Amino acid sequence: MNGLKNELKGIFERKKLMVALAGIMLMPLLYGGVLIWSFWDPYGQIDSLPVAVVNDDESAVIDGEEIRAGDDFTEELAANPDLDFHFVNEETARQGMADFDYYFYVYIPPSFSEDIVSVAEQEPVKGTLYYEVNSDYNYVSSQIAGTAVESMERELSEALTLAYAEVANDSFSRFTKLVNEVKDGTGEIQEGSSDAYEGSLSLNSGLLEIEAGTADLAAGAEELEAGITTFDEEWDSLTRNLDLDRAEETHGELRERTERMEQFLEDGRVTEAAQEFDRIFDQAEALGDDIAQFQDILTDGEERMADIQSELNEYESKWNSLYASLEGSAEDAGSRLDEAAAFADQIEERLEGLEKRLSEPFELVEEMEDHYRQLPEAAGEDWEEREELAAWYEQGLEQFEKIPDHQERLKNQVADGRSEISRFRQTIEEAEEAAEDLAETGKEALAAAGHIKEKVGTSENILRSLNERADRLKEKLETVESLEERVDPADGEEQLKEVVQDLNMTLERAEEQYNLALNQGEEVSEGLSQLAAGAERTSEGTFSLVDRLDEAAEGSSSLAGGLDDLSSGTDELHKNVAEVAEVMGGLDPGRQHELMAATPVEAMSGSTDSDNDYSYGEGLTPYFLSIGLYVGALTLSIIYPFREPLGPHRNGFEWFTGKLGVALMTGAAQVTILLAFLFFVLQLDVASPVSFIWFTYLVSAVFISLIFMMVGVLDNPGRFVAIILLILQLGGSGGTFPVELLASPLQTVHGWLPMTYSILGFRSVVFMDSPVFLGQSVLFLTVLGAVVLGGAYFFFRAKYSKLCAPFTNKQNVQTNKD
C-alpha cells in the first residue's frame, strides 16, 4: 500500500497530471459511449434522407377501367414515407443529383401501368423501376439507397406476383365454380332420369298386367266368336234342311186346291170338290209335320241363343271390368308418357345448358394454364425453396394434363345423352300412339260387344216370336185336320161350302203366320250373320288391343331401357364432372397459395425472445465497449508514466504495486463513468446487468494490465506494440463482421486476440446471458491478466535498482536536506 500511497502523493504534487488523468478517465466514454450513442439508431433517421421520385407513367385501360399504377405507387410512397421523398420531374431530379441535393432518385417509366395490367394477358410484362444512386457522395447512403430501392422492387414484385396469382386464382375459381355448377346440373339430370326410370318400370308393369287381362279377354272373345259362328252355321244348315221353299210351295198348292174346291162347289161339282178336299187334308198333314220339325229347330235355337247370351253376359262383365282397368291404365299411361315427354324436354334443356356450361369452363383452361406456367417466372428464383408451394405447382401441372381427357369424355357423355334423349323421344311418341290406339280400340271393342249383345237379344226375341208363329200355324193346321172329321162330303153341298170357306179363312191366316215366320227366320239369319261379324270384330278388336298393349308394353320397356341408359350415362357424366370438380378443387389455389406465390420464402426467427429487436448501436455495443476500454488504457499510458516513479519506493514490489494501483484505479473510474452513461443516459438494456458490470471492470483491468506490461517493460516500443495490437483487434476480433468473413490472416490470429474474448463476453451478458461463453471469456482474460502481471512484476523487481532506486535515493536526500 505504501507504493500506491507514495505514487498518489506524487500525482497530487503535479496539478497538470491530475487534470490529464481526469481527462483520461473520460476516454472510454468518448470512444465507447459516444460511438454507441452516435450509432445508436442511424436507420431510424432514414426518413430524413432526401430522395427524388419521377413519375412519367401513362395510364392503361383494362375491362373499361383506367389503371394508374404509377400514381398509386407514388401515393403509397407518400403515405408511408420511409425516406424523404421529393416528387419532381426528371429534369429537377437530375439537377438535384448533380448538386448532391438527392442521394438517389427513382424513375417510373411511361409503360409502367401498361406492363402492370399485362398480368391478365397471356404474355405478361413485368413492371420496371429505374433508379440512380449518388454513390460518390456518400457510400453508406448509396448502400441505404440500394437497400431501399431493392425493398421497393421486392414489395412491388410481391404485389405484382400476388396480383398475378389472384388473376390465376380468379380463373381457377371461375372454372371450379362452373364445374361445380355442371356437377350440380348432372346430379339433377341423374336424379331426374333415375326417377323417370323407376316411373317407366311402374308403367311397364301396369301395362303388362293389363296386357295379361286383355289376353284372357281376347281368348274369351275368340270363344264367343266361335260359338256364334257355329250357331250361325247350324242355323243355316237347319233352315236349308227344312226346305222352306218346298213348304211354301206345298202351302201354295193347298191354297190352289181350296180355291178349285170352292170353284167346284160353286159349279155344283160336289164329287170333284170332295176329292180335292181329301188331297187338302193330306197336304195339310205333311205341312204340319214340316212345321213340327221347324219348331224343334226353333226350340234348339232358343236354347243355343240362351247359352250365347250367358257367355256374352260373362264376356261383357269381363270386358267392362277390363275396360275400366284399361281406361285407368290408358289414362295412367298417358299421364306417365306426358310426364316422360316433359321430362325429356327438361333433360334436353338441361343437356343443352350443360353443353354450354361445359364449353364455358374449358375455354378458361388454356388461359389458366398460361397464367399458371408464368407463376414461377413471376415469383422469382426463390420459388422452389418452398417445398409445399413447389409440390402444389407440380400437382397443378399434372392436373392440367388430365383436363383434356376429362373434357373429351364429358363431351362424349353429353353427345351420348342427347342421342339417348332422341331415342327416348321416339319411344315416347310410339308409346303415346299405342296408348291412343289402345283407348280407341277399347272403345270400339266395347261398342262391338254392346252391339253383339243387342243383336243377341233381338235374335232371341225373333226366335221366340217365330216359335210362337209356328205354334199358331200348327194350330191352324190342326184346325184343318179337324175339319176332316167334321165334314162328310155326302152330307150336302152347303155344309161343304161352309167348311171350304172356313178352311180358306184358316189357310189365309196360316199364310199370314207363315209369311211372318219366314220373315223372322230371315231376320234371324241376318241377325246371326251380323252377330257373327260383330263377334269377329270384337275378337279382332281384343286381339288388336292385345297387340297394342304389347306394343305399349314394349314401348314402355324400351322407354325404361332408354331411361336406364340415360340414367347410366348421366351417372357416368356426373361422376366425370365430379372427378373434374375434385381435381380442380385440389388445384384451386386459395389465399395461402397466392401469398406463397407472391412471397415463396418467409424468414422466421428461431429466437424464443421475440422482444429483443436491437438497434444498430446496441448490436455494436460489445465491440465499441472493448475499443473504448482498450483505448482508455492506451491513452492512460501516454499521460501517466508506467515506468518513471512519481514517489519514493523502497523496493521493486512497492514500485510495481504503486504504478499498477494508479492504473487500475484510473481504469475503475473510467468504467464507472462509462457504465453510468450506458445505464442512465442511453438506457442500455442488458440481459444480465450484474454480470455485465463486473465483467466490464474485469475487461478494463486486463486491458490496463496488458498495456501496463508492454509499456512498462518496453516503454515507447511497447506503446507502439499496443497500437499495432489495437489495429489487429479492430479488424480481427469479429466485432462487426463474422470471423468467417474476415481476411484469412485475421482469421488465423482471431482466437489469440484479447478483444475477441471481451466482445464474446460482452455479447453473452448483454444479449444471450450465456454462462458458457462468459466462462470462456473470463478464463482467457484472467489467464492473460495473470501472465502479463507476472511478467511485469518480475521486470519491476529486476529493474528496481537501475530505474527506480536512483529516483528514490534522490528523493530521500532531498527530504533530509529539508
C-alpha positions, 0 to 999 in steps of 0.5 A, a space after each residue: 500500500 505504501 507504493 500506491 500511497 507514495 505514487 498518489 502523493 506524487 500525482 497530487 504534487 503535479 496539478 497538470 497530471 491530475 487534470 490529464 488523468 481526469 481527462 483520461 478517465 473520460 476516454 472510454 466514454 468518448 470512444 465507447 459511449 459516444 460511438 454507441 450513442 452516435 450509432 445508436 439508431 442511424 436507420 431510424 433517421 432514414 426518413 430524413 434522407 432526401 430522395 427524388 421520385 419521377 413519375 412519367 407513367 401513362 395510364 392503361 385501360 383494362 375491362 373499361 377501367 383506367 389503371 394508374 399504377 404509377 400514381 398509386 405507387 407514388 401515393 403509397 410512397 407518400 403515405 408511408 414515407 420511409 425516406 424523404 421523398 421529393 416528387 419532381 420531374 426528371 429534369 429537377 431530379 437530375 439537377 438535384 443529383 448533380 448538386 448532391 441535393 438527392 442521394 438517389 432518385 427513382 424513375 417510373 417509366 411511361 409503360 409502367 401501368 401498361 406492363 402492370 395490367 399485362 398480368 391478365 394477358 397471356 404474355 405478361 410484362 413485368 413492371 420496371 423501376 429505374 433508379 440512380 444512386 449518388 454513390 460518390 457522395 456518400 457510400 453508406 447512403 448509396 448502400 441505404 439507397 440500394 437497400 431501399 430501392 431493392 425493398 421497393 422492387 421486392 414489395 412491388 414484385 410481391 404485389 405484382 406476383 400476388 396480383 398475378 396469382 389472384 388473376 390465376 386464382 380468379 380463373 381457377 375459381 371461375 372454372 371450379 365454380 362452373 364445374 361445380 355448377 355442371 356437377 350440380 346440373 348432372 346430379 339433377 339430370 341423374 336424379 331426374 332420369 333415375 326417377 323417370 326410370 323407376 316411373 317407366 318400370 311402374 308403367 311397364 308393369 301396369 301395362 303388362 298386367 293389363 296386357 295379361 287381362 286383355 289376353 284372357 279377354 281376347 281368348 274369351 272373345 275368340 270363344 264367343 266368336 266361335 260359338 256364334 259362328 257355329 250357331 250361325 252355321 247350324 242355323 243355316 244348315 237347319 233352315 236349308 234342311 227344312 226346305 222352306 221353299 218346298 213348304 211354301 210351295 206345298 202351302 201354295 198348292 193347298 191354297 190352289 186346291 181350296 180355291 178349285 174346291 170352292 170353284 167346284 162347289 160353286 159349279 155344283 161339282 160336289 164329287 170333284 170338290 170332295 176329292 180335292 178336299 181329301 188331297 187338302 187334308 193330306 197336304 195339310 198333314 205333311 205341312 204340319 209335320 214340316 212345321 213340327 220339325 221347324 219348331 224343334 229347330 226353333 226350340 234348339 235355337 232358343 236354347 243355343 241363343 240362351 247359352 250365347 247370351 250367358 257367355 256374352 253376359 260373362 264376356 261383357 262383365 269381363 270386358 267392362 271390368 277390363 275396360 275400366 282397368 284399361 281406361 285407368 291404365 290408358 289414362 295412367 299411361 298417358 299421364 306417365 308418357 306426358 310426364 316422360 315427354 316433359 321430362 325429356 324436354 327438361 333433360 334436353 334443356 338441361 343437356 343443352 345448358 350443360 353443353 354450354 356450361 361445359 364449353 364455358 369452363 374449358 375455354 378458361 383452361 388454356 388461359 389458366 394454364 398460361 397464367 399458371 406456367 408464368 407463376 414461377 417466372 413471376 415469383 422469382 428464383 426463390 420459388 422452389 425453396 418452398 417445398 409445399 408451394 413447389 409440390 402444389 405447382 407440380 400437382 397443378 401441372 399434372 392436373 392440367 394434363 388430365 383436363 383434356 381427357 376429362 373434357 373429351 369424355 364429358 363431351 362424349 357423355 353429353 353427345 351420348 345423352 342427347 342421342 339417348 334423349 332422341 331415342 327416348 323421344 321416339 319411344 315416347 311418341 310410339 308409346 303415346 300412339 299405342 296408348 291412343 290406339 289402345 283407348 280407341 280400340 277399347 272403345 270400339 271393342 266395347 261398342 262391338 260387344 254392346 252391339 253383339 249383345 243387342 243383336 243377341 237379344 233381338 235374335 232371341 226375341 225373333 226366335 221366340 216370336 217365330 216359335 210362337 208363329 209356328 205354334 199358331 200355324 200348327 194350330 191352324 193346321 190342326 184346325 184343318 185336320 179337324 175339319 176332316 172329321 167334321 165334314 162328310 162330303 155326302 152330307 150336302 153341298 152347303 155344309 161343304 161350302 161352309 167348311 171350304 170357306 172356313 178352311 180358306 179363312 184358316 189357310 189365309 191366316 196360316 199364310 199370314 203366320 207363315 209369311 211372318 215366320 219366314 220373315 223372322 227366320 230371315 231376320 234371324 239369319 241376318 241377325 246371326 250373320 251380323 252377330 257373327 261379324 260383330 263377334 269377329 270384330 270384337 275378337 279382332 278388336 281384343 286381339 288388336 288391343 292385345 297387340 297394342 298393349 304389347 306394343 305399349 308394353 314394349 314401348 314402355 320397356 324400351 322407354 325404361 331401357 332408354 331411361 336406364 341408359 340415360 340414367 347410366 350415362 348421366 351417372 357416368 357424366 356426373 361422376 366425370 364432372 365430379 372427378 373434374 370438380 375434385 381435381 380442380 378443387 385440389 388445384 384451386 389455389 386459395 389465399 395461402 397459395 397466392 401469398 406463397 406465390 407472391 412471397 415463396 420464402 418467409 424468414 422466421 426467427 428461431 429466437 424464443 425472445 421475440 422482444 429483443 429487436 436491437 438497434 444498430 448501436 446496441 448490436 455494436 455495443 460489445 465491440 465499441 465497449 472493448 475499443 473504448 476500454 482498450 483505448 482508455 488504457 492506451 491513452 492512460 499510458 501516454 499521460 501517466 508514466 508506467 515506468 518513471 516513479 512519481 514517489 519514493 519506493 523502497 523496493 521493486 514490489 512497492 514500485 510495481 504495486 504503486 504504478 499498477 494501483 494508479 492504473 487500475 484505479 484510473 481504469 475503475 473510474 473510467 468504467 464507472 463513468 462509462 457504465 453510468 452513461 450506458 445505464 442512465 443516459 442511453 438506457 442500455 438494456 442488458 440481459 444480465 446487468 450484474 454480470 455485465 458490470 463486473 465483467 466490464 471492470 474485469 475487461 478494463 483491468 486486463 486491458 490496463 494490465 496488458 498495456 501496463 506490461 508492454 509499456 512498462 517493460 518496453 516503454 515507447 516500443 511497447 506503446 507502439 506494440 499496443 497500437 499495432 495490437 489495437 489495429 489487429 483487434 479492430 479488424 480481427 476480433 469479429 466485432 462487426 463482421 463474422 470471423 468467417 468473413 474476415 481476411 484469412 490472416 485475421 482469421 488465423 490470429 482471431 482466437 489469440 486476440 484479447 478483444 475477441 474474448 471481451 466482445 464474446 463476453 460482452 455479447 453473452 451478458 448483454 444479449 444471450 446471458 450465456 454462462 458458457 461463453 462468459 466462462 470462456 471469456 473470463 478464463 482467457 482474460 484472467 489467464 492473460 491478466 495473470 501472465 502479463 502481471 507476472 511478467 511485469 512484476 518480475 521486470 519491476 523487481 529486476 529493474 528496481 535498482 537501475 530505474 527506480 532506486 536512483 529516483 528514490 535515493 534522490 528523493 530521500 536526500 532531498 527530504 533530509 536536506 529539508 
